[in-house]
Amino acid sequence: MTSDPLLALRPWHAPEVTSWRRLPMNAVDRRAGAVRLDGDWRFQLLPAPDVPLGEVWSSSYVPGVWTLQDTDDLPRYLNVRMPFAEFPPDVPADNPTGVYERDVEVPAAWAGRRIVLQVGAAESVLLVHVDGRPAGISKDSHLAAEFDLTDLVRPGERAVLRLTVVKWSDASHLEDQDQWWHGGITRSVLLYATDPLHLADVTVRARRDGDLRVDCRVRDTGGALPEGWYVSGELEGHLLTQDAEFDRVNAEDERVSAFLGEARLRTAVPDVRTWNAETPELYGLTVRLHRADGTVTDTSRHRVGFRDVEITGRDLLVNGERVFIRGVNRHDFHPLTGRTVSYDDMRADLVLLKRFGFNAIRTAHYPNDPALYDLADELGFYVVDEADIESHDHAHEIADDPRYLGAFVDRVARMVLRDKNHPCVIVWSLGNESDYGAGHDAAAGWVRRHDPTRPVQYEGAARRGWADPDVASDIACPMYAPLEECLAHAMSGTQTKPLIQCEYSHAMGNSNGTLADHWAAIEATPGLQGGFIWEFWDHGILQRVNDGRPAGRAGAGLYDNGVAAPGHRWAYGGDFGEIDHDGAFIADGVVFPDRTPKPVLYEHRELAAPVRIECFRHEGVVLSNHQHFRGLDWLSGTWELSLADGPTLTAPAELPALRPGETAAVPLPFALPEDGGEAWLTLRVTTAGDEPWAPRGTVVCLPQVRLRAAAPVARTPVAGRAVDVDEDGLLVHPLLTAAPTLSLWRAPTDNDELGGMADRWRDWGLDRPTREVVAVRRDPGRVAVVADLRCPGGTVRHEQVFTAVEDGLLVEECAELPETLYDVARVGSVFETAPGLTLWEWFGQGPWESYPDRAAGAPVGHHALPVDELFTPYLRPQESGGRHGVRRFTLSAPDATGLAVALDRPRQVSVTRHRAADLTAVTHHDELVPRAGCVVHIDAAHRGLGTASCGPDTFASYLVPAGVHRWSWTLRVL
């Protein structure tokens, strides 16, 4: 039997032990004057919490997770399943326990003051001791815990602070989120002091009409409150007055004791500047607590945003406007430090999201670091604040388990108490994937009582019925609902709540197909209001290849542009020796682990464009303002006219003065040349001045419209020129090392693998067909080849006709797929070039990667990139690097020699250093060996990407069906 009362409680097994001596959560800002205890701490990692300490200490950096700091307890990734077999609330006997210890010098100036320890976050059970004496317990891995140490320390003297973190507990069953399992102290540790008479809480309510109400709670740790105390407030020159009516009510209310004081301050701000995600106006508020003689005993500073959030009918309104929610789900993550993220990194996260058109964040699936909310207030984001509740593996059992009822309410309530003063928070979320039960109803009841100014949402409740009025969700927030179901609901006449999907497009690998289709439907359909992409990050951890261990903090600088340095790689599930894991499902973000944007971000940027070209008519174009609150005066523009057979012309653009929702006709800036072929007009929209999230000149969007279609091109045969085809019917060409053959296969994307398509293609044998020549007909200047591509799924008849023409070689192809091959990856030609071709130039969509169902963000024009930069390094190698809508291209060496290809119409083309078989054979990019030549695919049809790894597949219109496919292209030597 232990003599330590904290260990005796065995809190890792006891759901009812949640907050022994922990202080209540509050929204008072205590950062000013605090002593930061971050840095190296003495450290021991024990196999279980009841194992005695050893004599040898190592060190561990705080904040940080020990799983990334050279211990034997390594990260582990599971999506749904718990990492141990025990049923809640039990945990395994083998339970890594980190003991952190350091000496703390308590300032002598703190004599007579209240002294508080704040631990920003610890995973999962925190036990606090001071000089061996117990100070308290806390659970909830993603919210701060505060402990009153006044009677445990002496100002002017040194104390030994010990923080014991037990990795597994009953609370772990509530933190079964789709992320790495770690252990440690993940946010900063602070020590601060206040006067015994202090502000216990401050609640700010600022409405869009300028009305400001500040409710204050006051306590005195010395006992009863002193006579004559009062509270004052100032808002940038506006003095707040104490609400006498509120004071009178309190004086008559027997529930207000002498040990708890309440006061209300009010003011009305004339001509108030309201807060919204487009114009996030903030005011500085200072609240002071005074004794009767006017002495200030406590101060709290806040940034106030005046805004209203309400639901009217089936619309979520901000300041009376129905706003589109262009959101992303975001974890606290860093590839070197795990869940510990610096202020600068968080700011970089939000700056990047802002630049790519996002206006909303769901804090999946727990309250994020407090600094994130400050930044969201400042930069302008709508936040769905989500409680740290996910019991995915045991969801049904826990939702109604009375042993967990207190934890449900506690976690939701503490989140609300911490974050309630942030204008960015517009919705409270009760958690994620935890079924639906009494725990959710109880938590929702608490929130609605404490904060009636914001709606509550919970996907598990919405699953009971999107229009059900009796569930704890004011918003229908489904997860990966098919678009046709959303449209049917919006048009059914039964919709009663806003429909905003909490997750709707899964960014795993080469993904996010049909994003443009979703947004076209959302913007055109009343009742649909947006959603949140899953998710922001690829959670790859930088790993040393030689020993398989995390690179840790020493890995800074060992990655660039999404690629790990030689000797390193991005690790995902299974890469740390764990047998039970969920592989690359952790790599499902719109950015790589180093925050390099994936191509989908350019797609999203265009779909969220604030200014758009609606159409081309009457020698001009129609522009529109698609913002909710802002004009176009913060933007600048340049016209670009791209001619297929000519240069790109530019001219300055004067954007019209348009209020949100308005349109205006603008004359063409150019006289369209009679020659030049196909013509596209692009409006390059940039920031006109410096924004908090972007310097002047940052591209905001690139709306585009076609002014003239391409004219048919006739190819004149040259009868006397020989066409060289070998005995197998394969083209012989001096710049090709592998002749053009039929391709029906791609290196499966994550969506292909998890959606089941890749297994079907393998069953059909598309990855290993055999080619049999049926006939070769040779005529002067022309050779026709008929071949059968045989595979278990059926035989494909493929015809190629090679004709010498005046500008090279015309290749005309036809492939007939049997009905048994009803959905293949692609139909097209693949060939390989001689080494030395390093530059790809093309006229078509670009410059970034695009695919048939993810091409809205790639404008048509003249583009050029080195071949080695065309490939997209998704964490698990797969099909990538394609460009949609390519009309023609050249591949050249530094001396300008090479080859040129012209296509019969816009096609999907890819140029990389890897065969599909190369990509399929490996699991990480450090295993890939680039080929000296180029692997070129020209596709008559290419299957869309969809999001079937977690969500709907692509639409039928983007499938590659059975039947006849025809395409042609011309090959020319430069």
ABEGO torsion letter per residue (X at the ends): XBABAAAAAGAAABAABAABGBBBBBABBAABGBBBABEBBBBBBBABAABBBBABBBBBBOBEBAAAAGBABBBBBBAABBABABBOABBBABBBBBBBBBBBBBBAAABGBBBBBBBABBOABBBBBBGGBBAEBBBGAABBBBBBAAAABBBGBBBBBBBBBBABBAAAAAABBBBBBBBEBABBBBBBBBBABBBABBBBBBBAAGBBBBBBBBBBAAEBBBBGBBBBBBBGGBBBBBBAAAAAAAAABAABBAABBBBBBBBBBBGBBBBBAABBBBBBBBBBBBBAAGBBABBBBBBBBBBBBBBBEABBBBGGBBBBBBBBBBBBBBAAAEABBBAAAAAAAAAAAAAAGBABBBBOBBBBBAAAAAAAAAAGBBBBBBBBBBAAAAAAAAAABAAAAAAAAAAAAAAAAAAAABAABABBBAEBGAEBBAAAAAAAAAAAAABAABBBBBAAAAAAEAABAABBBABBBBBGBBAAAAAAAAAAGABABBBBBABABBABEBBGBGAAAAAAAAAABBGBAEEBBOBABBABBBBBAAAGBBAEAAABGABBGGBBBBGBBBBBBGAAGBABBAEAAABABABBAAGBBBAAAAAAAAAABABBBABBBGGBBBBBBABAABBAAABBBBBBBBBAABBBBBBBBBBBBBBBGBBBBBBBABBBBABGEBBBBBBBBBBABBBAABBBGBBABBBBBBABBBBBBBBBBBAABBBBBBAAGBBBBAABABBBBBBABBBBBAAAAAAGAAAAAAAAGAABBBBBBABBBBBBGBBBBBBBBBBAAEBBBBBBBBBBBAAEBBBBBBBBBBAABABBABBEBBBBBBBGBABBBBBEBOABBBBAABAAABBBEBBBBBAAAABBBBABBBBBGBBBGBABBBBBBAAGBEBBBBBABBBBBBBBABBAAAAAABABAAABBBBABBBBBBBABBBBAEAAABEBBBBAAABBBBEBBBBBBBBBBX
